[in-house]
């Protein structure tokens, strides 16, 4: 039992030692990070970024830096504190093109350029590239937003234009830190209280004017719609009339064609019936004539056949078969009466020669 316990303790120790060695010799690179290896002895940094998986390291020789590959963001608003991969800074206060003080709330998103994490480490900015990027974004956006006047600020189209025009400058200025911008969103703009009220009143006037223009456009479009509707209705009636006319014409033509076909069919029927009746009567007459000729020929041939010796014998046989004497009295004293034993004489007596 003690031996088994020792074996179990040994196996457990080896397993723990294996985990310790693996944790010491390997480092995990998560899917949301770029891994960059630095050689502490030679002082060099790997020129390639490690992606998801496990990477080898020698304690005391290699140091791994993890650079976040997800989208970063910086928000300029009333709060000022860090949030993971995002940072929140104070809103941007600056003068407009016409000298009024304005406060901007905006958000800018950016991310590390793929394959460039090793360059960030080589610059020694692994821990501060976010701060450098935020400072660059702030200075660039101040330059771009200073191009707006007070009236241009409350124009959505103009704000979107400034946000779009800021992208090339942000791309160029951030490239030295090996990050690139994704999107710029201007979320809110505020002025000082007194000017804000005047600006809101002015903006309301502009909005009222735009509303009036929109209503006029609606009325114009409504008039065009009614005109188009009347034109469509008239065109529909015209097309319907033309269609009814064409339909009636086709119907009349069809009725005439049907009448012609019926008349031709009646004529054909009468002609065919007359021809059939004549052919029938002719066939009947020819049949009767043929029967009469056959009857006459039969009688003629029968008479010829009966006029021969065989025919006469046949007639005698038929006559003998048809004779029916109830009694025959022969006078034996009469010499002209043949004897009953003289068969030939009896035949001559009865039926002749």
C-alpha positions as CSV (number, residue, x, y, z in Angstrom):
1,X,0.0,0.0,0.0
2,X,2.9,2.3,0.8
3,X,4.5,1.5,-2.5
4,X,1.3,2.3,-4.4
5,X,1.0,5.7,-2.5
6,X,4.6,6.4,-3.4
7,X,3.9,5.7,-7.1
8,X,0.8,8.0,-7.1
9,X,2.8,10.8,-5.4
10,X,5.6,10.4,-7.9
11,X,3.2,10.4,-10.9
12,X,1.4,13.5,-9.5
13,X,4.7,15.2,-8.9
14,X,5.7,14.5,-12.5
15,X,2.4,15.8,-13.8
16,X,2.8,19.0,-11.8
17,X,6.4,19.3,-12.9
18,X,5.2,18.9,-16.5
19,X,2.6,21.6,-16.2
20,X,5.2,23.9,-14.5
21,X,7.7,23.3,-17.3
22,X,5.1,23.9,-20.0
23,X,3.9,27.1,-18.3
24,X,7.6,28.2,-18.1
25,X,8.7,27.3,-21.6
26,X,5.5,28.2,-23.5
27,X,3.4,31.3,-23.7
28,X,-0.2,31.4,-25.0
29,X,-1.2,33.9,-27.7
30,X,-4.9,34.6,-27.6
31,X,-7.1,35.1,-30.7
32,X,-7.5,38.8,-29.8
33,X,-3.8,39.5,-29.5
34,X,-0.6,39.7,-31.6
35,X,2.4,38.1,-29.9
36,X,5.8,39.7,-30.3
37,X,9.0,38.0,-29.1
38,X,11.9,40.1,-27.7
39,X,15.4,38.7,-27.1
40,X,16.5,40.2,-23.8
41,X,20.2,39.2,-24.3
42,X,20.7,40.1,-28.0
43,X,18.3,43.0,-27.7
44,X,16.4,42.2,-30.8
45,X,12.7,42.0,-31.6
46,X,11.2,39.4,-33.9
47,X,10.1,40.8,-37.3
48,X,7.0,38.7,-37.4
49,X,3.9,38.7,-35.3
50,X,2.7,35.4,-33.7
51,X,-1.0,34.7,-33.9
52,X,-3.3,32.3,-32.0
53,X,-1.6,29.4,-30.4
54,X,1.4,28.6,-28.1
55,X,4.9,30.0,-28.6
56,X,8.2,28.9,-27.2
57,X,10.2,31.0,-24.7
58,X,13.3,30.6,-22.6
59,X,12.9,32.3,-19.2
60,X,15.4,35.1,-18.8
61,X,16.2,35.2,-22.5
62,X,12.8,35.8,-24.2
63,X,10.1,38.3,-23.4
64,X,6.7,38.2,-25.1
65,X,4.7,41.3,-25.6
66,X,0.9,41.0,-26.3
67,X,-0.5,43.8,-28.5
68,X,-4.3,43.9,-28.7
69,X,-5.5,43.3,-32.3
70,X,-9.2,44.3,-31.6
71,X,-10.7,47.6,-32.6
72,X,-9.7,50.4,-30.1
73,X,-11.8,53.5,-29.6
74,X,-11.4,56.9,-27.9
75,X,-14.4,58.8,-26.9
76,X,-14.3,62.5,-26.1
77,X,-17.1,63.2,-23.6
78,X,-17.8,64.5,-20.1
79,X,-16.2,61.4,-18.4
80,X,-12.4,60.8,-18.4
81,X,-11.4,57.3,-17.5
82,X,-10.0,54.2,-19.3
83,X,-12.2,51.3,-20.4
84,X,-10.2,48.3,-21.6
85,X,-9.3,48.8,-25.2
86,X,-11.1,52.1,-25.2
87,X,-10.3,55.4,-23.6
88,X,-12.6,58.2,-22.6
89,X,-11.2,61.8,-22.7
90,X,-12.7,65.1,-21.9
91,X,-14.8,66.7,-24.7
92,X,-12.9,68.9,-27.1
93,X,-13.4,72.6,-26.4
94,X,-12.3,74.9,-29.2
95,X,-13.2,78.0,-31.2
96,X,-15.2,77.8,-34.3
97,X,-14.1,79.5,-37.5
98,X,-16.2,82.6,-36.6
99,X,-14.8,82.8,-33.0
100,X,-17.5,81.1,-30.9
101,X,-16.6,78.6,-28.2
102,X,-17.9,75.1,-29.0
103,X,-17.7,71.8,-27.1
104,X,-17.5,68.5,-29.2
105,X,-18.4,65.0,-28.2
106,X,-17.0,62.5,-30.7
107,X,-15.7,58.9,-31.0
108,X,-12.9,57.7,-33.1
109,X,-12.1,54.0,-33.7
110,X,-8.8,52.6,-34.7
111,X,-6.7,49.4,-34.7
112,X,-3.2,48.1,-35.0
113,X,-2.1,47.6,-38.6
114,X,-1.8,43.8,-39.3
115,X,1.8,42.6,-39.1
116,X,3.0,45.8,-37.4
117,X,2.9,44.8,-33.8
118,X,6.6,44.0,-33.8
119,X,7.3,47.5,-35.0
120,X,5.4,49.0,-32.1
121,X,7.5,46.9,-29.7
122,X,10.7,47.9,-31.6
123,X,9.8,51.6,-31.0
124,X,9.4,50.9,-27.3
125,X,5.7,51.8,-27.5
126,X,4.1,48.6,-26.4
127,X,2.7,50.2,-23.3
128,X,2.0,53.7,-24.6
129,X,1.0,53.4,-28.2
130,X,-2.6,53.9,-27.2
131,X,-1.8,57.1,-25.4
132,X,0.2,58.3,-28.4
133,X,-2.6,57.4,-30.8
134,X,-5.2,59.3,-28.6
135,X,-3.0,62.4,-28.5
136,X,-2.6,62.3,-32.3
137,X,-6.3,61.8,-32.8
138,X,-7.1,64.7,-30.5
139,X,-4.7,67.1,-32.2
140,X,-5.8,66.1,-35.7
141,X,-9.5,66.4,-34.9
142,X,-8.9,69.9,-33.4
143,X,-7.4,71.0,-36.7
144,X,-10.2,69.5,-38.8
145,X,-13.1,70.7,-36.5
146,X,-11.7,74.3,-36.5
147,X,-12.7,74.5,-40.2
148,X,-16.4,74.6,-39.1
149,X,-18.3,77.8,-38.5
150,X,-21.1,78.1,-36.0
151,X,-23.8,77.7,-38.6
152,X,-22.1,74.8,-40.4
153,X,-21.9,72.8,-37.2
154,X,-25.6,72.1,-37.0
155,X,-25.6,70.9,-40.6
156,X,-25.5,67.1,-40.6
157,X,-24.2,67.0,-44.2
158,X,-21.3,69.4,-43.2
159,X,-20.4,67.4,-40.1
160,X,-20.3,64.2,-42.1
161,X,-18.2,65.9,-44.7
162,X,-15.7,67.0,-42.0
163,X,-15.6,63.5,-40.5
164,X,-14.9,62.0,-44.0
165,X,-12.2,64.6,-44.7
166,X,-10.5,63.9,-41.4
167,X,-9.8,60.3,-42.4
168,X,-6.8,60.9,-44.7
169,X,-5.1,63.2,-42.1
170,X,-5.7,60.7,-39.3
171,X,-4.4,57.8,-41.5
172,X,-1.2,59.7,-42.2
173,X,-0.6,61.0,-38.6
174,X,-1.3,57.6,-37.0
175,X,0.8,55.6,-39.4
176,X,4.0,56.5,-37.5
177,X,2.6,54.6,-34.5
178,X,1.5,51.7,-36.8
179,X,-2.2,52.1,-36.2
180,X,-4.9,53.1,-38.6
181,X,-8.3,54.8,-38.1
182,X,-11.6,53.1,-38.8
183,X,-14.3,55.7,-38.3
184,X,-15.0,59.1,-37.0
185,X,-18.4,59.9,-35.3
186,X,-19.3,63.4,-34.2
187,X,-22.0,62.7,-31.6
188,X,-22.8,66.1,-30.1
189,X,-21.9,69.8,-30.3
190,X,-22.6,72.3,-27.5
191,X,-22.1,76.1,-27.3
192,X,-22.2,78.5,-24.3
193,X,-25.6,78.9,-22.7
194,X,-26.5,82.3,-24.1
195,X,-25.2,81.6,-27.6
196,X,-26.7,78.1,-27.4
197,X,-30.2,79.6,-27.0
198,X,-29.7,82.1,-29.8
199,X,-28.3,79.3,-32.0
200,X,-31.2,77.0,-31.2
201,X,-33.7,79.8,-32.1
202,X,-31.8,80.4,-35.3
203,X,-31.7,76.7,-36.0
204,X,-35.4,76.5,-35.3
205,X,-35.9,79.3,-37.8
206,X,-33.9,77.4,-40.4
207,X,-35.8,74.2,-39.6
208,X,-39.1,76.1,-40.0
209,X,-37.9,77.4,-43.3
210,X,-36.8,74.0,-44.4
211,X,-40.2,72.6,-43.3
212,X,-41.9,75.3,-45.4
213,X,-39.8,74.3,-48.3
214,X,-40.6,70.7,-47.8
215,X,-44.3,71.4,-47.5
216,X,-44.1,73.4,-50.7
217,X,-42.4,70.5,-52.4
218,X,-45.0,68.2,-51.0
219,X,-47.8,70.4,-52.5
220,X,-45.9,70.6,-55.8
221,X,-45.5,66.9,-55.9
222,X,-49.2,66.4,-54.9
223,X,-50.2,68.6,-57.8
224,X,-48.0,66.7,-60.2
225,X,-49.4,63.5,-58.7
226,X,-53.0,64.6,-59.3
227,X,-52.1,65.8,-62.8
228,X,-50.5,62.5,-63.6
229,X,-53.4,60.6,-62.0
230,X,-55.8,62.5,-64.3
231,X,-53.6,61.8,-67.3
232,X,-53.4,58.2,-66.4
233,X,-57.2,58.0,-66.0
234,X,-57.8,59.6,-69.3
235,X,-55.3,57.4,-71.0
236,X,-56.9,54.4,-69.4
237,X,-60.4,55.4,-70.6
238,X,-59.0,55.9,-74.1
239,X,-57.3,52.6,-74.1
240,X,-60.4,50.9,-72.7
241,X,-62.5,52.5,-75.5
242,X,-60.0,51.4,-78.2
243,X,-60.0,47.9,-76.7
244,X,-63.8,47.7,-76.6
245,X,-63.9,48.9,-80.2
246,X,-61.3,46.4,-81.3
247,X,-63.1,43.7,-79.4
248,X,-66.5,44.5,-81.0
249,X,-64.8,44.5,-84.5
250,X,-63.3,41.2,-83.8
251,X,-66.6,39.8,-82.5
252,X,-68.5,41.0,-85.6
253,X,-65.8,39.5,-87.9
254,X,-66.1,36.2,-85.9
255,X,-69.9,36.2,-86.2
256,X,-69.7,36.7,-90.0
257,X,-67.1,34.0,-90.3
258,X,-69.2,31.6,-88.2
259,X,-72.3,32.4,-90.4
260,X,-70.3,31.7,-93.5
261,X,-69.0,28.4,-92.1
262,X,-72.5,27.3,-91.0
263,X,-74.0,28.2,-94.5
264,X,-71.2,26.3,-96.3
265,X,-71.8,23.4,-93.9
266,X,-75.5,23.3,-94.7
267,X,-74.9,23.4,-98.4
268,X,-72.3,20.6,-98.1
269,X,-74.8,18.6,-96.0
270,X,-77.6,19.0,-98.5
271,X,-75.4,18.1,-101.4
272,X,-73.9,15.2,-99.6
273,X,-77.3,13.9,-98.5
274,X,-78.7,14.2,-102.1
275,X,-75.6,12.4,-103.5
276,X,-75.9,9.7,-100.8
277,X,-79.6,9.2,-101.5
278,X,-79.1,8.9,-105.3
279,X,-76.3,6.5,-104.8
280,X,-78.4,4.5,-102.4
281,X,-81.4,4.3,-104.8
282,X,-79.0,3.3,-107.6
283,X,-77.4,0.7,-105.5
284,X,-80.8,-0.7,-104.5
285,X,-81.9,-0.9,-108.2
286,X,-78.7,-2.5,-109.3
287,X,-79.1,-5.0,-106.5
288,X,-82.7,-5.9,-107.4
289,X,-81.6,-6.2,-111.1
290,X,-78.7,-8.5,-110.1
291,X,-81.1,-10.6,-107.9
292,X,-83.6,-10.9,-110.8
293,X,-80.9,-11.9,-113.3
294,X,-79.6,-14.4,-110.8
295,X,-83.1,-15.8,-110.3
296,X,-83.6,-16.1,-114.1
297,X,-80.2,-17.7,-114.6
298,X,-81.0,-20.1,-111.8
299,X,-84.3,-21.1,-113.4
300,X,-82.6,-21.4,-116.8
301,X,-79.8,-23.6,-115.4
302,X,-82.3,-25.6,-113.4
303,X,-84.5,-26.3,-116.4
304,X,-81.4,-27.3,-118.5
305,X,-80.3,-29.6,-115.7
306,X,-83.8,-31.2,-115.4
307,X,-84.0,-31.7,-119.2
308,X,-81.2,-34.3,-119.0
309,X,-81.6,-38.0,-118.3
310,X,-80.4,-37.5,-114.8
311,X,-82.8,-34.6,-114.4
312,X,-85.7,-36.7,-115.5
313,X,-84.7,-39.5,-113.2
314,X,-84.4,-36.9,-110.4
315,X,-88.0,-35.6,-111.3
316,X,-89.3,-39.2,-111.4
317,X,-87.7,-39.8,-108.0
318,X,-89.3,-36.7,-106.7
319,X,-92.7,-37.7,-108.2
320,X,-92.4,-41.2,-106.7
321,X,-91.6,-39.7,-103.4
322,X,-94.6,-37.4,-103.6
323,X,-97.1,-40.2,-104.7
324,X,-99.4,-41.2,-102.0
325,X,-101.8,-44.0,-103.0
326,X,-104.1,-45.1,-100.3
327,X,-104.9,-48.3,-102.2
328,X,-104.3,-49.8,-105.7
329,X,-106.6,-52.4,-107.2
330,X,-105.2,-54.4,-110.1
331,X,-107.4,-56.6,-112.2
332,X,-105.5,-59.7,-112.9
333,X,-107.9,-60.7,-115.6
334,X,-107.1,-57.7,-117.7
335,X,-104.2,-58.5,-119.9
336,X,-103.1,-54.9,-120.0
337,X,-102.5,-54.8,-116.3
338,X,-99.0,-55.9,-115.5
339,X,-98.2,-58.4,-112.9
340,X,-97.0,-57.2,-109.6
341,X,-93.9,-59.2,-109.9
342,X,-93.0,-57.4,-113.2
343,X,-91.3,-54.3,-111.7
344,X,-90.5,-52.7,-115.0
345,X,-94.0,-52.9,-116.2
346,X,-95.3,-51.5,-112.9
347,X,-92.9,-48.5,-113.3
348,X,-94.0,-47.9,-116.9
349,X,-97.6,-48.0,-115.7
350,X,-97.1,-45.6,-112.9
351,X,-94.6,-43.1,-114.2
352,X,-94.3,-43.8,-117.9
353,X,-91.3,-44.7,-120.0
